Amino acid sequence: MAAEVLAGAGAALSVQVYDAMPSVGRKFLLAGKGGLNLTHSEAAEPFLSRYGERSAQLQPLLAAFGPAELRAWAQALGVETFVGSSGRVFPQDMKAAPLLRAWLQRLRAAGVKFSMRHRWLGWTDDGSLTFSTPGGPVQVQADAVVLALGGGSWARLGSDGAWVPLLAARGVAVVPLQPSNCGFDVAARPDSPAQLAEAVADAGETRREFFKELIGQSPARQAGWTEHFSSRFAGQPFKSVAIHLTDSHGRSFHRKGEFVATATGVEGSLIYAASPLLRDEIALKGSATFLLDLLPDKSPEQVLVEVRHPRGSRSLSSHLKSRLNLDGIKAAMLYELLGKDAISDPVQLAHAIKALPVRLVAARPIDEAISSAGGVRFDAMDGQLHLQTLQGVAQPVFCAGEMLDWEAPTGGYLLSACFASGRVAGQGVLSHFGL
């Protein structure tokens, strides 16, 4: 986007894009794997609120190039868009490749040059940019630089965060990169002696090692579902549920949706949306707990009535399925997290169905995350994303995209802010030279 703005200023400017990857836009193509969610159609105020604590910093960027402008830009490339039932905006064919091909064709026609397999390594003593390439080191002199180096997720596509120490060493304030839109590991549930004995037999441990585990003299499992739950339900979705949480700062989250059980915890759209609060709470307190409503369309009173309904000779599982249509992974979750006494008590069981505490103890590694939080602080730049604190570099340097200190949920918000910041950085270069 920055290159497009610069190329549009005329042939007098030479615009060169250096990319560490063998081909352009690999992360962009990955974003389109399940249907390219370009942006979102909601009104400006709720749209901006999705950026949380960085809404104020991103407001002028998105006001200049928001969802409407992004859709018009795609249309100018011959790509029509539509609004899905969720309000998300997609290309008509749901693919990223046709848009990327048309975009690159237009950029090349405007004179933009692309150099692939050029990994940026910083600056030399004389201020030249230095790159590693298959043919050896390359140095480049530039009148201005736009850095769009990505965050810390998807390292295999280039976003590996290797730029952080390069900028920090030159006085740029960088907030440590953290996973965002990520999954989490649940706290391990203490196994019963019978379960421990079975695990010991499977692992071939000695009787002494088994009793050490029982009396707490060897490390206990810190995270993950029981083997029984994980082996049967990892990969299965929780559909039509809701989660609620309030963190230590009083910030609340409540939403209905879906998420998935993993081998060690939870992930998926509903979890991703709450990930900033969950991640920060774990960092502060060591764990974070959300309340899971397994039947959000039923009131607590309705659930209690059905749980208390006489079940005769039926098992509790059969009773919950017939009265509340509660079975599969939802019913298994109750058995996984509740003790025997709570399962047997109708009042406690009904309460758990509407507010089952799920304790999380760790975010999944950043390279498994969809995006990352942290990055170059906004107070290290001016309003045109020009770095103000960079030491020992003569040319103006601008930053754009996910390497800035912001985060957003999935739903088109990530791409929208990346596009908008790229345009602002390009315009900042032109403004710096009075163009």
Salt bridges, closest charged atoms under 4 A:
GLU4 OE2 - ARG106 NH2 2.77
GLU42 OE1 - ARG50 NH2 2.98
GLU53 OE2 - ARG251 NH1 3.51
ASP160 OD2 - ARG119 NH1 3.19
ASP185 OD2 - ARG364 NH1 3.19
ASP191 OD2 - ARG221 NH2 3.28
ASP247 OD2 - ARG251 NE 2.64
ASP280 OD2 - ARG251 NH2 3.61
ASP280 OD1 - ARG279 NE 3.15
ASP293 OD2 - LYS354 NZ 2.82
ASP297 OD1 - LYS256 NZ 2.85
GLU306 OE1 - ARG323 NE 2.70
ASP327 OD2 - LYS321 NZ 3.79
GLU368 OE2 - ARG364 NH2 3.02
ASP379 OD2 - ARG377 NH2 2.61
ASP382 OD2 - HIS386 ND1 3.97
GLU402 OE1 - LYS27 NZ 3.09
ASP405 OD2 - ARG54 NH2 2.82
GLU407 OE2 - ARG279 NH2 2.79
